[in-house]
Amino acid sequence: MTHGAKVEVICANKGCRVKFMARVADRKRGWGRFCSKSCKAAEQESRTHQHANHFERVDEDDYLGHPFESGYFGHGQE
């Protein structure tokens, strides 16, 4: 039995299209479609615009900080 059998795949990111080797087991799960995390992120952003939309929603006057940020903001003290 062969463990970690691989197959050649073309990256699903339309701007990349690089050939790479992906594990057969990953392909069966629906994984192994992108050559890198950055290609996956770029394709996902082009579909959802989630990252860009986040910054459109943030209003600087209402910014309470990151939940783990130290100091006055970010800890619920207002």
CORHUTA-V707602 format. One record per residue. PSI is psi in whole degrees, -180 to 180 (none if undefined). OMEGA is omega in whole degrees, -180 to 180 (* if undefined). Layout:
BEGIN
psi=<PSI PSI>
omega=<OMEGA OMEGA>
END
This chain:
BEGIN
psi=<136 124 135 32 142 158 148 132 152 132 135 -9 119 -23 -4 -68 32 145 137 167 128 147 139 -42 -39 -41 -38 -29 -7 8 -173 34 -20 148 -20 166 -35 -36 -40 -45 -41 -43 -42 -41 -38 -27 -46 -27 25 -44 -48 -41 -33 -45 -22 -32 -25 122 126 -32 -26 7 123 1 171 144 -26 7 139 161 -167 -49 150 -4 12 -1 124 none>
omega=<-180 177 177 177 -176 179 179 -176 174 -179 -178 177 -175 179 -175 178 178 174 178 -180 178 178 179 180 178 179 178 178 -176 179 175 -180 -175 -178 -178 177 -179 176 177 -179 -180 180 180 179 180 178 -169 -175 -176 -178 -180 -180 179 -177 174 -178 -176 176 -174 180 -178 -175 179 179 178 -178 -179 -179 180 179 -175 -178 176 -179 177 176 -179 *>
END
